[in-house]
């Protein structure tokens, strides 16, 4: 899409880039950092099972979904250390 925009600019006689195009590129990079699904989290179900000493099951998915919600709501950073720290606060009962 970006290549098409550059080609359009060049074809129209403009410079290859503009401040708006550069700003758009920066925004795209930031958006790509945001997780779209639970699978985009920096921890996995294996991490949950290991840290909380759980067996595979629905509880693992529930915990991952809860962590994902916190990341989406920007209450928690999508990095392994903060996720594991938060994970340790979950009760396994």
N, C-alpha and C positions, 0 to 999 in steps of 0.2 A: 504494500500500500504506500509506504514511504517512497519506494523507488518510482512508483507511478506519479506521485506528487512532484518529485524532483524532475522527472521527465517532462511533466506538464509545464513546470516552470521554465525549464530550458527551452522547450518547444515554443513557448510564448515569448521568448526573448528576455526573460528575467534571469537573475542570478540563480545559482543552484540551490541556495538556501535563503532563509529569511529568519528574523527573530521569532516569528510565529511558529515556523516549522521546527526550529530548535527547541522552543518551549514545549511543543507537542511531543517531541522525542523524549524530553525529560519526564513529562507526565506519563508516557507509555512505560518508561523504565520503572517509575514509582508504582504504577498499577500492577505491573508484573510481579512485584514483591509481595503483593497481598494474596493470601491463600483463597482459593475459590472452593475448595473441597477439603474434607478431613485429610485426604491423602496428601495435601500440600503442607500439612504440619511438619515441623522439623523433628517430630517424634512419631513413633509407630505403635501399633498394638503390642509389638514385642517389648518395647520400652515400658509400656504400661504394665504388662505382665511381670516383667523383671523387677521393676521398682516396687510395685505393690504386692508382689508374690501372688498373682492371680493366675488362674487357669484360663484358657481361651473360653470366651463366652460373651453373652450380651452385655455384661457389666463393662467389659473392655471398650466396646463400642460406645456405650453411654458416656464413659469418661472422656473418650476422644471427642465425642460430639460436644461435651461441655467445654472442653479446652478450646475447641474450634470456635465456639460461640464467643468465648472471652477474647480470642484473638481478633475475630471479626469486629467486635465491639471496641477494639483497641484498649482493652483492659489488661491485656497480656501480650508481650512481644513474641513473635513467631521465631524464637531461637531456642535451641535445645536446653541450655541451662535454665532459663526462666520457666520453660515448660515442665522440666523435671522437678524444679523447686515447687511449682504449683501442684504438680502431680502428687507429691509427697503429702500434700494437705488433704487429699481425698480419703474418705473413710471407705474401707472395703467391706463393710458389713452389709 
